[in-house]
Amino acid sequence: MGGLKPTESHMMPIRLTLILLAAGAVGCSSEPPREALPETAETAVDPAYRNAGEGFVALPEEQPEAGDETTAYSNADDPAVERSAVTSIEAMSPRQQYQSIAARPEAESRALQFSLGSQTFNYMEDGELVVSGPIASGKPSSPTPTGNFRILSKDKDKESSKYDNEVGTPAWMPYSMQFHGNYFLHEGYLPGHAASHGCIRLGHDHARLLFKRMKVGDQVVVSK
């Protein structure tokens, strides 16, 4: 007999053994191989992260270089930023000016300057301009006196002893400050030109601001 011809059933164990030996030759691990996924928009790794073995960890943020305007912290408490965000007095409404200036600490010195030609005032504290605004001084037939004066008295609810209003009662002169004889600074109507009997009228918020800040004895200068 020339030997037995191997049958298909005899060959199966041999094939299985060869397959296992081949797998060991290429170093198969105990874990099944992970299938590589194509990098798509859903699976791409953000460049801010790096591979760290089992997962991804964020890379440290880049620090701004010297001179870089970008900062890695909030500058909300930076005094320079705070100052730059404050609206200037000139851009404020008279009501906002009153609220801002009235809250300031008391000044060492105060002075008022009036220009009859421009119908304006300048208010100074400690030698620096604080606020400016419109006035209405005496009309040509009853001019406001010019010169250097002082605040002589203050009366928040003063009534005129010389002039009446439209209904025949003494004219009201709120936030009044006497600066010379029978001449006063007080709240009143501002038509845009000289129109009073000699007193200097101020708008409501400016009148009450100056009344609050100024003291008896403070300087008042009235020029043409």
LINWORA-V277972 format. One line per field, one symbol per residue. ss: DSSP state (@ for helix, = for strand, . for the rest). phi: phi as a letter, one per 20 degrees, with the letter a starting at -180 (. if undefined). burial: b if it has 16 or more other ideal C-beta (glycine too) atoms within 10 Angstrom, else e. A space follows every 50 residues. Layout:
ss = ???
phi = ???
burial = ???
//
This chain:
ss = .......@@@@@@@@@@@@@@@@@@.......................== ==..====....................@@@@@@@...@@@..@@@@@@@ @@.......======....======..=========.=.@@@....==== ..============.....===========..=====........=...= ==.@@@@@@@@@@.....=====.
phi = .eneffeffffffffffffffffffemfefeffeffeffdfedfegffcc fcnfbccfffffeffgnfffcebfdfefgfffffefffgfeefgfffgff ffefffefbcbdcddffelcccddclndfdbcaecceffgfbfefdqdcc feacbfcfdfeccdefendgfecflecfcaledceafafdenbfbeepfd ecfgffffffffeecgoffcddcf
burial = eeeeeeeeeeeeeeeeeeeeeeeeeeeeeeeeeeeeeeeeeeeeeeeeee eeeeeeeeeeeeeeeeeeeeeeeeeeeeeeeeeeeeeeeeeeebeebbeb beeeeebeebbbbbbbeebebebbbeeeebbbbebbbbeeeeebeeeebe beebeeebebeeeeeeeeeebebbbbbbbbeebbbbbbebeeebbbbbbb bbbebbbbbbbebbeeebbbbbee
//
